[in-house]
Amino acid sequence: MLKLKVQIGAKKISYNPLSVSLKYLIEEKKLRQSLDNLVKVFGLKLSALQVNNFMSESGGEIRVAKHAGKPDELIISRVKIDTKFSVDYFRNHVAGLVANLKDEEIKYLHIFIPAYEPFKKYFETEEYYYQTFMEGAFLGAYSFDKYLSKKTSKQLEVYFYAANEKKLKSALANSNNVMAGVQFTRDLQNEPGANLTPKIFAAKIKAELI
């Protein structure tokens, strides 16, 4: 399983080599302006094709390299708030991203969480909104490799940034607790039946709860 280190990003962002950043842009009337501002801030060079595809009805994501680094690459993801949007959107997106990055030589992932206000009606609290992003990172990193002769030694450090740092820290604490339980359960589900007799199963549960 990919070794994941999830933490809160500092106010002054420091990009190490082999870093990727993820920025979300909400689909709205000022989408093109938001894209242009992001391009300017990060010093990007996008082709007309990249821009046109991103702005098209079916557009969704741009991944562009920064030859000067800091970060080495930027992923710009377009978010459409419509009838298909749900509380699982960001959890699923981050999970898919982390899973896809497993085989790449990336060591640092910086995820910038969009402002809470546009998504307020979908999430009970701001902490839970933040938490869905973090849970996605844990889910994307998971794999059951206990019995593989060659296990991955790769580590990915994921930094999260949001407007409310206090609530972001609370969300991280909740995510760690919830996902520890989820990963423990998934490990049990993946164990071969011969290695998880009722007696062994009970012993594992007891050890986990004590």
C-alpha positions as CSV (number, residue, x, y, z in Angstrom):
1,M,0.0,0.0,0.0
2,L,1.2,3.5,-0.8
3,K,2.6,5.1,2.3
4,L,0.5,8.3,2.7
5,K,1.4,11.3,4.9
6,V,-1.5,13.7,5.0
7,Q,-1.0,17.1,6.6
8,I,-2.1,20.7,6.7
9,G,-0.1,23.0,4.3
10,A,1.7,26.0,5.7
11,K,0.5,29.5,4.9
12,K,3.7,30.1,3.1
13,I,3.8,27.3,0.5
14,S,7.1,25.6,-0.2
15,Y,7.3,23.4,-3.2
16,N,9.9,20.6,-3.2
17,P,11.0,18.9,-6.4
18,L,8.6,16.3,-7.8
19,S,5.6,18.3,-6.6
20,V,2.1,18.4,-8.2
21,S,-0.6,20.9,-7.2
22,L,-4.4,20.5,-7.7
23,K,-6.6,23.5,-8.1
24,Y,-10.4,23.4,-8.6
25,L,-12.3,26.0,-10.7
26,I,-16.1,26.2,-10.4
27,E,-18.0,26.3,-13.6
28,E,-19.6,29.8,-13.7
29,K,-19.8,32.9,-16.0
30,K,-16.3,34.0,-14.9
31,L,-14.7,30.6,-15.6
32,R,-12.5,31.9,-18.3
33,Q,-11.4,34.8,-16.2
34,S,-10.6,32.4,-13.3
35,L,-8.6,30.3,-15.6
36,D,-6.7,33.3,-16.9
37,N,-5.9,34.4,-13.4
38,L,-4.7,31.0,-12.4
39,V,-2.4,30.9,-15.4
40,K,-1.0,34.2,-14.5
41,V,-0.4,33.4,-10.8
42,F,1.4,30.1,-11.6
43,G,3.2,31.4,-14.7
44,L,1.7,28.7,-16.9
45,K,1.7,28.4,-20.7
46,L,-1.4,26.8,-22.0
47,S,-2.0,26.0,-25.7
48,A,-5.2,27.2,-27.4
49,L,-6.3,23.6,-27.7
50,Q,-5.9,23.1,-23.9
51,V,-8.0,26.2,-23.2
52,N,-10.7,25.4,-25.7
53,N,-11.0,21.8,-24.5
54,F,-11.2,22.9,-20.9
55,M,-13.9,25.5,-21.7
56,S,-15.9,23.2,-23.9
57,E,-19.1,21.5,-22.6
58,S,-17.3,18.2,-22.1
59,G,-14.2,19.8,-20.7
60,G,-13.0,18.8,-17.3
61,E,-9.3,18.9,-16.6
62,I,-5.9,20.3,-17.6
63,R,-2.6,18.9,-16.5
64,V,0.3,21.2,-17.4
65,A,4.0,21.0,-16.6
66,K,6.0,23.9,-15.2
67,H,9.5,23.7,-16.5
68,A,10.7,26.1,-13.8
69,G,9.1,23.9,-11.1
70,K,7.5,25.0,-7.9
71,P,5.3,23.0,-8.5
72,D,6.5,20.7,-11.3
73,E,3.0,20.2,-12.6
74,L,-0.4,21.8,-12.0
75,I,-3.7,20.0,-12.4
76,I,-6.7,22.3,-13.0
77,S,-10.0,20.6,-12.4
78,R,-13.4,22.0,-13.5
79,V,-16.3,21.5,-11.0
80,K,-19.8,21.7,-12.3
81,I,-22.5,22.2,-9.6
82,D,-25.6,20.6,-11.0
83,T,-28.1,17.9,-10.3
84,K,-25.4,15.3,-10.7
85,F,-23.2,16.9,-8.0
86,S,-23.1,15.0,-4.6
87,V,-21.2,14.9,-1.3
88,D,-19.1,12.2,-2.8
89,Y,-17.8,14.3,-5.7
90,F,-14.5,15.5,-4.1
91,R,-13.9,12.3,-2.2
92,N,-14.2,10.3,-5.5
93,H,-12.1,12.8,-7.5
94,V,-9.2,12.9,-5.0
95,A,-9.3,9.1,-4.6
96,G,-9.1,8.6,-8.4
97,L,-6.2,11.1,-8.6
98,V,-4.1,9.5,-5.9
99,A,-4.7,6.1,-7.3
100,N,-3.5,7.3,-10.7
101,L,-0.4,8.9,-9.2
102,K,0.7,5.7,-7.5
103,D,3.0,4.6,-10.3
104,E,4.4,8.1,-11.0
105,E,7.6,9.5,-9.5
106,I,5.6,12.1,-7.5
107,K,6.5,12.8,-3.9
108,Y,4.4,15.8,-3.0
109,L,0.7,16.6,-3.8
110,H,-0.7,20.0,-2.8
111,I,-4.5,20.2,-2.9
112,F,-6.2,23.5,-2.6
113,I,-9.8,23.1,-1.4
114,P,-12.3,25.5,-2.9
115,A,-14.3,28.0,-0.8
116,Y,-17.1,26.3,1.2
117,E,-19.9,28.7,0.4
118,P,-20.8,27.5,-3.1
119,F,-21.1,23.9,-1.8
120,K,-22.8,24.7,1.6
121,K,-26.1,23.2,0.8
122,Y,-24.5,19.8,0.0
123,F,-22.5,19.4,3.2
124,E,-23.7,19.6,6.8
125,T,-20.6,21.4,8.1
126,E,-17.5,23.0,6.7
127,E,-15.4,20.4,8.6
128,Y,-17.1,17.5,6.8
129,Y,-16.7,19.3,3.5
130,Y,-12.9,19.4,4.1
131,Q,-13.0,15.8,5.4
132,T,-14.3,14.4,2.1
133,F,-11.2,15.6,0.3
134,M,-8.9,13.9,2.9
135,E,-10.9,10.7,2.9
136,G,-10.4,10.6,-0.9
137,A,-6.6,10.7,-0.4
138,F,-6.7,7.7,2.0
139,L,-9.1,5.7,-0.2
140,G,-7.0,6.3,-3.3
141,A,-3.8,5.2,-1.6
142,Y,-5.2,1.9,-0.2
143,S,-4.3,-1.5,-1.6
144,F,-4.0,-4.9,0.1
145,D,-0.4,-6.1,-0.5
146,K,0.2,-8.0,2.7
147,Y,1.1,-11.2,0.9
148,L,2.9,-9.8,-2.1
149,S,6.6,-10.6,-2.3
150,K,7.4,-7.2,-3.6
151,K,5.7,-4.4,-1.6
152,T,5.8,-0.7,-2.5
153,S,8.0,1.5,-0.4
154,K,6.8,4.7,-2.1
155,Q,5.6,7.6,0.1
156,L,3.4,10.4,-1.0
157,E,3.0,13.5,1.1
158,V,-0.3,15.2,0.6
159,Y,-0.8,18.8,1.8
160,F,-4.3,20.4,2.1
161,Y,-5.0,24.1,2.0
162,A,-8.3,25.8,2.9
163,A,-9.7,29.1,4.1
164,N,-10.4,28.0,7.7
165,E,-7.2,26.4,9.1
166,K,-8.8,25.5,12.4
167,K,-11.7,23.6,10.8
168,L,-9.2,22.0,8.4
169,K,-7.2,20.6,11.4
170,S,-10.4,19.3,12.9
171,A,-11.3,17.6,9.6
172,L,-7.9,15.9,9.5
173,A,-8.3,14.5,13.0
174,N,-11.7,13.1,12.0
175,S,-10.4,11.7,8.7
176,N,-7.5,9.9,10.5
177,N,-10.0,8.2,12.9
178,V,-12.6,7.3,10.3
179,M,-10.1,6.0,7.7
180,A,-8.2,4.0,10.3
181,G,-11.4,2.1,10.8
182,V,-12.2,1.8,7.1
183,Q,-8.7,0.5,6.3
184,F,-8.9,-2.0,9.2
185,T,-12.2,-3.3,7.9
186,R,-11.0,-3.6,4.3
187,D,-7.9,-5.5,5.4
188,L,-10.2,-8.0,7.2
189,Q,-12.3,-8.3,4.1
190,N,-9.2,-9.1,1.9
191,E,-7.8,-11.7,4.2
192,P,-8.0,-15.3,2.9
193,G,-10.6,-17.3,4.7
194,A,-8.0,-19.8,6.0
195,N,-6.1,-17.0,7.6
196,L,-9.2,-15.5,9.3
197,T,-10.9,-18.2,11.4
198,P,-13.5,-17.0,13.9
199,K,-10.9,-17.2,16.7
200,I,-8.4,-15.1,14.8
201,F,-11.1,-12.7,13.7
202,A,-12.2,-12.2,17.3
203,A,-8.6,-11.7,18.4
204,K,-8.0,-9.0,15.7
205,I,-11.1,-7.2,16.7
206,K,-10.2,-7.3,20.4
207,A,-6.7,-6.1,19.7
208,E,-7.9,-3.2,17.6
209,L,-10.5,-2.0,20.2
210,I,-8.3,-2.2,23.2
